[in-house]
Every structure is written in structure tokens, then in C-alpha cells.
């Protein structure tokens, strides 16, 4: 059976957590002061930026797919023309 001491000493982990918490608080306050309330980064803002980035990537991918399809069609047309010239009878 373990006995919990009421006066536990502060360990290294507790100190690290306290320092990290204070650092986050300072950075948050500094960001508010420098950037301003309206331009603060939020989870909603980060999510919206991610959605916009995904949409932009999808648009670029669709454009690239369209260009590849056009190139493939042009190459197939050129190949057909070459085959037609090769199979024409010589007069």
C-alpha cells in the first residue's frame, strides 16, 4: 500500500511545465501587442488557410492534368498523321 505525502517536493518536470507555460503566455501576449487583436492567428484562421491551400493545390493539379491530356491528344494526333503519310501509295 502506498502512502501519498501531503508535502511533495517540486520536481524537474513541474519546473519545466511551469517554464513552458510562462513562455507560451509571454509569446501570446507579445503576439497580441505586435500583431493586434484582429490579426491574431486562431485555430479557425489556420483551418481556413489550410482549406484555401488545399483548394489551390487541387486547382494546380487539375490544370496540370488538363495540360497533360492536351499533350497526349496532340501526340496521338501527330502519330496518326505520321501513320497516314506512311501508308499512302506512291504515285
Secondary structure, DSSP 8 states (H G I E B T S, - for coil): -----SS----HHHHHHHHHHHHHHHHHHHHHHHH-GGG---HHHHHHHHHHHHHHHHHHHHHHHHHHHHHHHHHHHHHHHHHHHHTS---
